Structures are given as structure tokens and as C-alpha cells.
Amino acid sequence: MSLASTEVLSDVDAAVRDVARRAQVASRALATASRGTKDAVLHALADALVAASDELVAANAEDLDRERAGGMSPGLLDRLALTPARVDGIAAALRDVAGLPDPVGEVVRGQTLPNGLRLRQVRVPMGVVGMIYEARPNVTVDAAGLALKSGNAVILRGGSAAARSNEVVVRVLRDALEAQGLPADLVQTVDPWGRAGGVALMHARGLVDVLIPRGGAGLIRTVVAESTVPVIETGTGNVHVYVDASADLDEALPIVMNSATQRVGACNSAETLLVHQDVAAQFLPRVLAALAGADVVLHGDAATIGAAPDGVAVAPATDHDWATEYLALELAVRVVASLDEAIEHIRTWSTGHTEAILTNDLRASERFVAEVDAAAVMVNASTRFTDGGELGLGAEIGISTQKLHARGPMGLTELTTTKWVVTGDGHVRP
């Protein structure tokens, strides 16, 4: 590395650390803020976004044009896109967060010891939350809203694909915060420093309290491997739907279609369909025809290819297909001989995000729930329900596939930690 490049990186590191220090100072303004104050701010942010809808959509159109020309997949373009209706939805999500209980100050547990010391373990903000994410301008708003409601400042690295969209969103949010009498530095971005800014954010240990990556497998691996800041790992979604021998096939068909096609760019969209051999002859021709009719590209094992109706193309599936999160209108299909074989396939290829079983056999569902290791397990329901809003948590900052601190959709509670408050009357330790 040349001296010149070292100096540039040093300058970026210094700039990002200054951003983090300002975030630390700004977060103190929320330390004693009431729920009413925070909720009023969230409503003001929502109003500001709606008022700036035309500007946001115009900036987003620049991002879409650039990425479309660069060959971005339809699924990722859908994630990137903002419309007036989506801006309204993003604002509505902020208002939903305002309506949720404030976790800060909640007493997790407490007791009085035999010596008279009174103990309380209470929820407190993390402090400064960092987010590194891709092609999702709605995440900019969700992260800011959840951070503010839980008493945190947030530092964002949104990626080049959504550069213009995020630039406008952050400016609108910062202006609205100042208008409400709060520091604009509660919401900041390191996007002006590009990838180097993201690296500097990963290394701002002691200034940033937790870092949350949200995006593709490569981004998440990089953040986990390189960050010196504690990381809550969100994961990719290689998601399976298993149709058991006892499944109601009329009910199963719309669940499979919803899981696989409703919004393919989302991490909770199904990537693999597993069908028990006892119902394969009945179910596969129907579901393959429906999927093909929805323009889904199909990959399958020999049994699936043999069951495909005339006119439905199914390419031979490989290990690559079983391992892939397509994020597109694409699905791998396999016939399995038993529940055991379905569970073993999932154990082999799952990323631990969401797994679903469609069955009317109570014992089968109980085994699936107990033996499948995932952040969310669905029984007779679409995988698309693994979502903070759908599960009543409000907007989510990501879906954690790790097992420490947080797992599954991460809402307000997951952005807090705890502290012990110990109250005595002149107590000293003997």
C-alpha cells in the first residue's frame, strides 16, 4: 500500500471516528427522554418523509436507472425501488414504531437480598448502533426509527446502489430532528467516504457499541470477519418449504406460491420446495404448473423432472441449486422419501433463517419444530411471515440468524442491553 493511500485511509478513519464521537454525544439527549417525546419525534419524521415524497422518488429513480443499466437483478431492483406508496408505507412503519411500548426502563427482574440490598435489572439503550446494508433505502428509515425509539444514535453505511436515495432520506431525517429540538447527529451516515467509511465504522471499537450488517452473504461475511466492533450477525435466507404426506394440498398450494413468489427479493422468500413422495404425484404437477405460470425458473431432482406436466421446463438441480439464495423468481424442488430426509436436507443446506412444514400430522409438526434449527419455524403458514411488522414487532432492523443476544426479527427490545441497579442503605461488603 502506498503512503498516499495510507494517508487517505487515515483521514477517513479520523473522520468516521469523529462521526461516532458526535453520535455518542447526541445519544445523551435521549437518555432521559420520555416515551411521549420519542413518539412525537417519530411522527414528525414520518410527516417529513411524506412531505418529501416527490424528492425521494426522484432521487431513487436516479439509483434505479444506474443500477438497471449496470445489470442489477429484478429482485434487487425491487428491494431498491421507492414509489409514493412505498414512501407512505415507510412513514406508516415509523408511526407503528411510535405506537409500540418503549423497552427502555423496563425491569427485567428484581429482588431484595437477605442483607437488604434491592436489585433491579433494567433495559437501557445500546448507545451508538452502526448499520451496514445494501440496496434498501427503507432500511435507512427503519434503522433510524428503531434506534431513536430505543434511545440510541445510529450511524449508517447504505452502499452505493442506494446512494442518492439514502442521501435524501438522511437529510430529511436530520432536518426533522433539528426541527424537533433534538441533535441531528442522532442520525448520521458514512456514505460520503464509500467503502473506506464502512471499514472505518467496523474498526470504531469503543465508539460504536454494536454493528449490524444486513445484505448478501459476502457483505455479512466481510463485516463478521473484519469488524472489531461487536456484531449482531444477520443472515442470508436459504429457506425451505416442506410439504408433508399428510398436508392439505389445496391449502399447501397457495402457501407455496406465496412463499416463493410474493416478494422474491426478501430474505424470507422460499428457495427450495421439498415434497413427500406419497403426495408428489398429486401435488407436483399442480404446483409446478402454477410456478411456471408465475414465470418461476425451476430446478429439480429426477423425480421432480419426471412429474412435470407438458410444457413446464425443469432443469436438473445440482448442489449449487440446493445451496443458493436466488433472490429471484427461481426455485429448487426435490422429492423426499420421509420427514427424516426432509429434515436432513434442511440441516445440510439451511442458513438458519426460516423453515416451514405443511402438515396435518401433529407428531410430524412437533418433530419438525424441535429438530429444525432456524430463527423461525412455520407450521402451515407462509415463510413470508418472518418479518418484524407481520409478527407485531413494528419495523425491524434485521433478522438475526445467530444465537447470541438476538435471534429472528430484531425490533426495539433487541436494540437494548441491561444494567444492574443496586440500592442499599449504607451497605458495605463484609
Stockholm file with secondary structure:
# STOCKHOLM 1.0

chainA/1-430         MSLASTEVLSDVDAAVRDVARRAQVASRALATASRGTKDAVLHALADALVAASDELVAANAEDLDRERAGGMSPGLLDRLALTPARVDGIAAALRDVAGLPDPVGEVVRGQTLPNGLRLRQVRVPMGVVGMIYEARPNVTVDAAGLALKSGNAVILRGGSAAARSNEVVVRVLRDALEAQGLPADLVQTVDPWGRAGGVALMHARGLVDVLIPRGGAGLIRTVVAESTVPVIETGTGNVHVYVDASADLDEALPIVMNSATQRVGACNSAETLLVHQDVAAQFLPRVLAALAGADVVLHGDAATIGAAPDGVAVAPATDHDWATEYLALELAVRVVASLDEAIEHIRTWSTGHTEAILTNDLRASERFVAEVDAAAVMVNASTRFTDGGELGLGAEIGISTQKLHARGPMGLTELTTTKWVVTGDGHVRP
#=GR chainA/1-430 SS CCHHHHHHHHHHHHHHHHHHHHHHHHHGGGTTCCHHHHHHHHHHHHHHHHHTHHHHHHHHHHHHHHHHHTTCCHHHHHHHCCCHHHHHHHHHHHHHHHTSCCCTTCEEEEEECTTSCEEEEEEEECSEEEEEESSCHHHHHHHHHHHHHTTCEEEEECCGGGHHHHHHHHHHHHHHHHHTTSCGGGEEECGGGHHHHHHHHHTCBTTBCEEEEESCHHHHHHHHHHCSSCBCCBCCCCEEEEECTTCCHHHHHHHHHHHHHSCTTSTTSEEEEEEEHHHHHHHHHHHHHHHHHTTCEEEECHHHHHHCCTTCCEEECCHHHHHCCCCSSEEEEEEESSHHHHHHHHHHHCCSSEEEEECSCHHHHHHHHHHCCCSEEEESSCGGGCSTTTTTSCSCSCEECSSSSCCEECCSGGGEEEEEEEECSSCCCC
#=GC SS_cons         CCHHHHHHHHHHHHHHHHHHHHHHHHHGGGTTCCHHHHHHHHHHHHHHHHHTHHHHHHHHHHHHHHHHHTTCCHHHHHHHCCCHHHHHHHHHHHHHHHTSCCCTTCEEEEEECTTSCEEEEEEEECSEEEEEESSCHHHHHHHHHHHHHTTCEEEEECCGGGHHHHHHHHHHHHHHHHHTTSCGGGEEECGGGHHHHHHHHHTCBTTBCEEEEESCHHHHHHHHHHCSSCBCCBCCCCEEEEECTTCCHHHHHHHHHHHHHSCTTSTTSEEEEEEEHHHHHHHHHHHHHHHHHTTCEEEECHHHHHHCCTTCCEEECCHHHHHCCCCSSEEEEEEESSHHHHHHHHHHHCCSSEEEEECSCHHHHHHHHHHCCCSEEEESSCGGGCSTTTTTSCSCSCEECSSSSCCEECCSGGGEEEEEEEECSSCCCC
//
